[in-house]
């Protein structure tokens, strides 16, 4: 029964992805992409991974909002599909190679419902499952692995996220005003810098 | 999205719904962060949910109202503070227990399945939650501002 539900969900995901690629409307493509993400969240839920389902759902909402904001201006725009013979041949070859590799990989998999790493008695996953609660005291084994056994990885991940935000803020910041003596001959510098992203000044709050 | 009376944000209906809903979204995010070691969830997912409450505020009421609630410098401070809490916990493990990122705060077995269990894990979760919430809010703010700037320049270019 579970396999039938999963197959239906994956089929819908593939349909959504195809619609996102093939539709000429940018807005429809963004919405289809969001549908694929929400279906993936349901797939995670059926595969008993609620942690991933929650994260996927939350990230999907934020991504959808950002994509909608980015494309809202050109919502009615139509994008002409492009592609020459060489591009199609390259895509076809790539898809064929991926299908071959995927088929080879699936042949090595244990049957559905059997954990991959459970076949070896001394696999690390068995150790984590056995020792997770006694050693860390955390009832949620995912958090126990993320923040205790593999805390070093998570620390690096948090630092990478910090650097990424720092980079985004530096790249996308408001361009600095040039000094008046350097601005001669440049008509654009008379522009009023709007302080939208800075602190709201006194008495200028929301009415 | 600009209202006729020059007010930022969306219509009255959207703003009213936002006013009712934003607290629950934030509460749910905080719950996910605080109970991350007991139930599904954790710092990252809870932080994203809490950030979505503020992103909703930016979209529904405009950037000015959102910045009055959660200013840019507060978000930047929270962003740095979250990483510092996590790094501090990892370094405290090095000092107190002799290993980097060691869970030095051992709790008795009777404390299992309660909120105050599993040592430094909830503290790290809180750090990550604050950090992810603030950084996503900052990134959304900057991206929306950049988009508006680009479109304003487009309009200036279109109508000389």
Interface residues (C-beta under 8 A of the other chain):
Chain A: X50 X51 X53 X54 X55 X58 X59 X61 X62 X65 X66 X69 X70 X73 X133 X134 X136 X137 X138 X139 X140 X142 X143 X144 X146 X147 X148 X151 X152 X154 X155 X158 X159 X161 X162 X165 X168 X169 X172 X173 X174 X196 X197 X198 X199 X200 X204 X205 X206 X207
Chain B: X7 X32 X36 X37 X38 X39 X40 X41 X42 X43 X44 X45 X48 X49 X51 X52 X55 X59 X61 X62 X63 X64 X65 X67 X68 X71 X72 X73 X79 X80 X82 X83 X86 X87 X90 X100 X101 X103 X106 X107 X109 X111 X112 X113 X117 X118 X119 X120 X121 X124 X125 X127 X128 X131 X132 X135 X136 X138 X139 X140 X141 X142 X143 X144 X145 X146 X147 X149 X151
